[in-house]
Amino acid sequence: MSALTSSIEACGPFFEERHRSLASALSRDLPARRAELTGEPASAAKVMGKRDGGLGLFAHLVPQPSLEAVAARDPSVGAVDVRSLVVVREALAQVSPMADAIFAVQGLGSFPVLAFGGVEQRDALRAGVVSGERIGAFALTEPEAGTDVASLQTRAVQTGDGWTLQGHKTLISNVGIAGHYVVFANVDPSLGRKGITAFLVDAGARGLSERPLHLSSPHPLGELVLDGCVVPDSARVGELGQGFAIAMATLDAYRISVGAAANGMAARALVLALERVKARRQFGKPLAEQQQIQAYLADMATELDASRLLVARAAYVKDTTSSRVTSEAAMAKMFATEAAQRIIDKAVQLFGGSGVLLGSEVEALYRDIRPLRIYEGTTEIQRVVIARGLLG
C-alpha cells in the first residue's frame, strides 16, 4: 500500500509535536496491519485495542479531565483531544473505512459514560474501552427520530429500584460486536427533549435483541429492540432529563472528526488516481499529460487541502479555547464530506470502466464515503447550523 498522507503536512501550525509523532507512528504501523483492519469487524476492533500487540488507538477516545476539574478534584468533567481524533481517523480511513467507523463509534459509545457517568461507571468501563475488550455503541437513532432527536419514542419507566426500557433503535453501528450500548430513552414524553435520559445497557441484557442490517459498504450495523428490558438505576448515565445534553455533547466532540475521516478517504482516492493516470496511456501518451486530466487532479488536490484546513481549524479551536465551535464544526463536517464525495467521484471517472467494477478500491471508496454526508448531522442540517450562527 502507498504511504499515508496527513493533514499535518498542510496544516502544521494547528498541531503539536505529539500529534506529529502520532501521525508518523500511524503512517508506519497502519499499512502493515491493513489485512487485519479490513477483515472481520471483531478482528479489526482487536487490532485497534491495546492487548496482544494491538495498536492502542482506543486510548485516544478517553476524555481527560480539564485543568479546572483537576484543581477541583472533580474528574467527571473531561474532553477528548480532538486533534488526536482527527489524526487517527484520517489515517485509519485511508487504510480501512470500516475500522475507522468502529473506532468512531467506540468513542460515541464510551464518551457519555466516561464524561458524564458516575465514578463507579467510569472505573468499570475505562480499562475495557482502552484495551478493546469492551466495544461500545451509541443507540440514539430510531425509525422516526433521526435528525429530530427530540422526537424519539423509546420509553423508560421506573419500576422499583430500576427502569424498564421499551422501544426500537435502528441504524446503530457496532451491533454484533458491541458489549454495551448507551441507550437514550424518554422518562416523561410530556417534557419532550427534557425527559430524555441515557442508560448503559449490556448487550446481553434480558429484553434486548439485536438484528443485523446490511449497509452498502462493510460496516457492523443493526437495530435494537427493547422489549421490557430491565436495568438497575445504577445503569442511568447522568441525571434524569440530561440525556439530550449528553447526546449533543457527545456528537459535538466527534462531529469534527467525521470530516477527518472524509479527508482520509479523499486522500486515498487522490493517491490512487495519481497512480492510475501516470501508468495508463491513451491516444499515445500517459493520461497525466492530458490537460483535462490535470484539471481534475488540480480540483481534487485543492478541495482536499481546503477540507483539511477547515477540519484542523475546528479541532484546534475545540482543543484550545473554551468558546463554542458549533459553526466551525458544522463547516468542517459539511465541506469535507461533500468535497470527499466529489473527489472520489472524480477518481472513479479517471479509472474509467475499471473504476466501477465491484471490488476495485475506488469503487469501494465510492460506497464508503456516502454515509458520512448523513450521519452525525446531515449536510442540510449543517447548513442550517451555519446560517443560524451567521444570523444570530
N, C-alpha and C positions, 0 to 999 in steps of 0.2 A: 504494500500500500504506500502511496506517496506520503511525504511528510505532511504533518498537520500545520495549518496556519492559525494565527491567533490575532484577536483584537489588539493585543498588547503591541503588536508590530505597528499598527496605525494609530493607536490611542494611548501611547505610553504614559503621558502626563496624568492620566486618570488612575493609574495603577501604582502599587508599591512593589518593593523588591520581593516580598513574599508572594505576590501574585505572579511575578515574572518567574520565580523559582517553581511555582506550581505549574505554570504553563509549560515550562521546559520539561518537567517530570512527566506530564501528561503526554507531551509530544513524543517522548521516548517510550513510555510504558503502554499507552493505549493501542497503538498499531500492533504491538507484539501479542496483545490479548484479544485481537479482533475476532478470532474464531469463537472464543468463549462468549464475548459480548454480543455476538449476533446469533447465538444458538438459542437454546430454550430459555424462556424468561427467568426461571428459577436459577439456572446456571449463571446468567448474566448478573442477577442480583448478588449471587455469592461472590463473583469476581469483584464487585464494587464494595463488598464488605471488608472487614478487617482480618478475618480469620483465614487460616490455611493459605497464606501468601496472597490474600486479596489486596486490592489497591487502596483500601481505606478511604474511599471517596465519601462515604456517608458521614464521616466526621464533619464535613463542611456544612451539614444540614442542622447541626445542633446550635441553638441560639446561645450566644454568650452574654452574660449579664453586663449591663451598661456600667460605666464608672459610678454613676449616681446610685445604681442599685447595689453595687458592691459596698460603697460607702455606708449605705443604709442597712447593710447586711440583709438585703432582700433580693435573693437570686431569681425571683419569679419574673422579673421584667428583663427580657433579653432580646437580642436581634441576631439574625444570621448576617454574615458578611456577604453582601450581595455581589460584590466584585469577585469573590471566590466562586460563587454560584455561576456567575457569567463565564468565568474562565473554564470551569468544569463542564458546563453544559455545551459551550461552543465546541470544545474538544470532543466530548462524547458524541455529539450529534454528527460529527464528521466521520466517526467510526461506526456508530450504531445508533440510529434514531430510536430504536426500541429501548436500548439501555438508557438513553437519555430520558425517555418518558418514565421508566421505572425509577430512576434517580429522582426526578422532579416530584413524583407522587409519593415517594418515600419521605420527601420533605413536607409535602402538603399533609400527609397522614401522621406526621410526628410533631410538627411545629405547634399546632393548637395545644397539645398536651405539654410539650416542653416549655412553651412560653406562658401558658395560662393555667395549666393544671396545678394540683396540689403537690406538695413536696414528695409524698409517697408515690403519686402517679409518675412524676418526673423521674424519680430514682428507679422505679420499676421498669421504665421504658428506655431510658437513655443508653445504657450499655448495649441492649439488644439492637437498637436502631443503628448505632455506630458499627457494631460487628457485622450487621446484616442478618443476624439470626432472627430479627423481628422486622418484618416488612409491613409497612402501613399503607392505608388508603384513606381517601377523603370522600366521604359519602354525603354529598350535598345535592347533586342534581337529581331531579325527578322527571317523570314524563311530562308534567305540566308546570314544572318550575326549573327553568334553565337560567337564562339571563335574569328573569324576575325571581330572585331568590326569596323575596318576602312572601311569595305565594305558595311555598312548599306545604304539602299536605300531611307529611308524616307526623304522627301524634306521639306524645309521651304522656302517659297517665300515671300519676303517683299511686302506688299500691303498697301500703305498709311502709317498709323501710327501703323500697326500691321503686323502679319505674317499669312500665310495660310499654314497649315500642310497637307501633303498628304503622306500616306504610310500605312504599315501593321506591327504591332508588335505582337509577339507570345511568348508563354511560360512566360507570365507575371504573377507573383504571386500577390495575393491580389485583383485580378479582382473580382468584385462583392461586395467587402466590402470597396474598396478604395474610398476616397473622392477626391483625386488628383493623378496625375501621373507626374513624371519627365520624359518628352519625349525627346529623343535625335534625332535630325534631322540634315541634311546637308544643309547649306545655299548656298554652292557652291561646287558641286561634283568634279569640276576640281581640287580642292585643296585637295581632299582625306580627311584624318582624320583632317586636319587643317580647314576644313569647318564645322565640327560637332559642333553643338550648343545645349544647353539644354533649355527646356521650361517647365514652370509649367502650367499644363493643368488640369482644374477641370473635374471631372468625368462626369458632366452633360453638358459639352461644346457642342455646336452645331457642328455637323460634326464628333463627336467621338462616335463610337459604340463599345460595349463590347460583347464578345462571350465567354461563358464558355468552358473550356477544362477539361477533366477528367483524373487526374493522377492516378497512381496505388495505391497511398496512399491518405488519406484525406488531402486535400490541396486546398485552393482557388486559382484557376489558370485559365487563359484565354488568349484571344488575343484581340487586339485593332485594329480597322480600322479607320484611319483618312482620311476622305474624304471631303476635303475643310474645315477643322477645323480651324476657325479663332480665333486667340488670340492676345491681345494687345502687344505692345513692352514691357510693364511692366511685361509680363509673362516670358520674357527671363531671364535665370539664368546665371549670369556671363557675360563674354564678348563674342562677336562673335568669333567663332572658338575655344572657350575654352572648349567645351563640351567633347572632348575626354579626356582632362586632368582631368576634373571634374569626369567623369565616372571612370577613373583609380584610382583617389584618393579615391573615394567612395568605390570601390572594395578593395583597399588596406587597408582601415580602417576596413573592415568587413571580409576579407578573413580568417584571423586567427581564428575568432570566428566560422567559419564553422567547423574547427577541434574540437572546444569545443563542438559543437552540436553532432558531431560524437562520441566524448567521452561519452557524456551523454547517447546516445542510447546504446553504447557498455557497459557502466556501468550497465544500467538496464538489459541488456541481461545476463551479468555475474551474477547479483543477482538472476535472475530467474533461471539460470542454476544451481546455488548452491542450491537453494531451491529444485529444481527438483531431483538432484542426491542424496540429503540427504534423501528425502522422498520415492523415488522409489526403490524397491527391485527387483533384477533379479538374478537367479542362487543362491538363498538362502542368499543373502547379499545385503546391500544397494549399489547402483551404485557408491556412493562416495568412497567405499573401493576397487574399481577395478582400477588397475594401469593405464589402457588405459584412463579411465575417468579422473583420476588425471592428466595425461599428458595434456589432453585437457584443464583442468582448469588452469594448470600452464602456458600454452601458452597464454591463454586468459588474465590472470592477468598481465603477463609480457608485452604483447603488449599494454594493456590499460595504464599501468604505463609509458611506453616509449612514447606513444602518448600524455599523459598529460604533460610530461616533455617538449616535443617539443613545444606544444601549449603555455605552461606557459612561456617558454624562449622567444618565439617570441613576446608574449604580453608584457612581461617585457621590452624587448629591444625597442619595439614600443613606450611604455609609457614613458620611462625614458631617451632616448637618441634622438639626432637629426639625427642619421645615418639612412640610408635606411635599411629596414628589408626584402627586396624582397626575398632573398634566404631563410631566416628563416621562413617567412610566407609560402612560397611555400613548404618547407619541412614539416611544421606543418600540412598544409591542406592536402597534398598528403598522408603522412604517416597515419595520424589519420583517414581519411575517408577510406583508403584501409584496415587498421587494423580493424576498426569497422565492415566492411563488413565480414572479416574473423571471428571475434569474434561472431558476430550474427549468422553467418552460423554454427559455432560450437554449439551455444546454440540450434539452431533448431535441429541439429543432436542429441544432448543429450536428447531432448524431444521425439525423435522418431516420430512415426506416428502422435501423437497429436501436434507436432510442425509445421505441415503443414496444420492443419485444419484452415479453414478460420475463423477468429475471435479470435484465440489464440494470446496472446500478443507477443510471439516471432515471429509468422508469420507476424504480423503487423510490427514489427521492421524490419523484413527482407525486406519488401516493402519500409518502411520509409527511410532506410539508403541508398538505391540505388541512388537516385538523387544527394546526396551530393558529389559523385565522378564525377559529371558532372558540376553542377552549380558553378558560380564564379571561373571558370577556371578548365578545366578537369584535370584529373591525368596526362594525356600525356603532357599538356601544362605546368604543374608544373615541370615535369621532364626537359622540355626544359629550363625553367627559372633557375632551379638549375644548369644545365650544363653550361649555359651561364655565370652564376656567377663564376663557377669554372674556366672557360676558359678565363674570360675576364677582 
